Amino acid sequence: MTMRLVAMALTGFIFGFVVAQANFPQPQGQLIKATVLRVIDGDTFEVRIGQGSPVRVRVIGYDAPERDEPFGETATKFLKALIEGREVLLESDVQAFDRYGRRLYHVWLPQTLLSELMLLAGLGRQMTIPPNVRHVEFLTQAQRQGREIGLGIWSVSR
């Protein structure tokens, strides 16, 4: 139980620090409200839109470490703490699906771009796959700031 409390406190500290660094961009497309049902890994989760069936979402803008890689479990736990069971806003870009059939969205919480928080926390690397480049300049800057902060993956790759 103590370890869980420590993890929750650390997540709260990191979240507070990261949010203080965030620049708060604005959505540029139509937003869809969805409820996060479960987090699968550091950049993929399932949502329910309205009364529909669960939809698997891959976040546009970053690539989180896999669970067996350094900071992979941390990225998954951090994402769970941020969004699991909560309402998010989904913003589509040009390409709707990835090669695995997952829906591709920029994800908002509600005025903060999720990709930015993950990059600032060092729990992902900025990844842009054209044609989905809507927030690329902003996320490039967020990754630069994340490296300067030096958390997560940036703490070992300096």
Beta strands, then each sheet from edge to edge (+ up, - down):
strand 1: 31-41
strand 2: 44-48
strand 3: 55-59
strand 4: 61-63
strand 5: 87-91
strand 6: 103-108
strand 7: 125-127
sheet 1: 1+ 2- 3+ 6+ 5- 1+
sheet 2: 4+ 7-
end
